[in-house]
Amino acid sequence: MIDEIDRYIGLWENKVGNRLDIEKDEKDLVVVSFYTEGNTFVERPFAEGSPSLKMAAAYNDTECMLEVELWEKGKGYSLCLWHHPSYELNQDHKEALVPGISKYESDQFLDEYDSLFGELDAYVRI
């Protein structure tokens, strides 16, 4: 049987060319790197300019999603990814990750940074 987290491991791309590289590191933890369509990482101004490389992620059993820490644990800013083995909104019904941004209401100052991670379009495995 496949572990739920293993469904996310791999390279994913959305229709504008943004990519997610999801992998397990040497400690069997999940890390996610985000690249823009120009194959460059994003500098995260809210996180002291840290690049969008090897960001910590964990599977959330309650919400059935992979939660990527865009800042740091407890700062309330996450990229949420839901796995769909056959995504209905994709004309070819390809396997997809459907993204969303999550943050605490008290962290509304982060709204200006949501666009750093592009449009929230589905990513398909490449």
Beta strands, then each sheet from edge to edge (+ up, - down):
strand 1: 10-13
strand 2: 19-24
strand 3: 30-35
strand 4: 43-44
strand 5: 50-51
strand 6: 55-60
strand 7: 65-69
strand 8: 77-84
strand 9: 96-103
strand 10: 123-125
sheet 1: 1+ 2- 3+ 6- 7+ 8- 9+ 10- 1+
sheet 2: 4+ 5-
end
